[in-house]
C-alpha cells in the first residue's frame, strides 16, 4: 500500500492520476453530449426528459455520477498541485534555462481549467441542484410522471448572459482538450510513432467537435 501512496504523492504519480481522471472525464463528455443532443429533437422535450429521468433514477448511473464528481474534484486538486510545483521549479531555475516553445493551450491549462471550473459550479447550481433539490414541474408521458427538465433548460437558454458564458466556457474547454487529450496518452506511455498521428487527429477532432456541439445547443435554442 505504501508504494501506491508514494507513487501518487510523487510528481510522476500526480501526472498519471491527472491523465487517468482526464481520460475518464473525456469519456463522460461524449456521453453527456449524446444526452444533451436530445434537446434538439422536435418533440416538445419528451426525449430529453425521458433521458434525464433514466439518468437520474438508475442506481448504476447514479453511482457512476457520484464517482464522476469525485474524479472532477481529484482532477482539479492535482492540477493545482502540479501548477504550483511547476511554478516553483521555474522559480528555482530562474532564467538559466530558456523555456521550450510550447503551444498557447499547454502554457495556459491552469487558466482554461479555472474558466471551466467556474462554469461547472454555475451549471451544477442551475441544473443538477435544481433537478435533485428544486421544485421543477412534472410532465406526463405514457402514464409516467417525470420532471420537466427540458422546460428548465429552455428557460436558461433564453438568458443572453448565460448563453454567452456557456459558449465562452466551451471555447475554453476546447483549448483545454486540445492539449490535454494527447498529453494524457503521452503521460500513460500510450504513444507510439505508428499511432501518434491517429491519436493527435482524434484528439484535435474531439477538442473541436465536442465543445462546438455543446455550444451549438444553447445558441440554437436561444435564437429558435
Helices and strands as residue ranges (DSSP letters): H 2-9, H 11-36, G 37-40, H 46-57, H 59-93, H 104-107, H 109-123, I 124-128, H 129-133, E 138-141, E 144-147, H 149-156, H 160-187, H 196-223
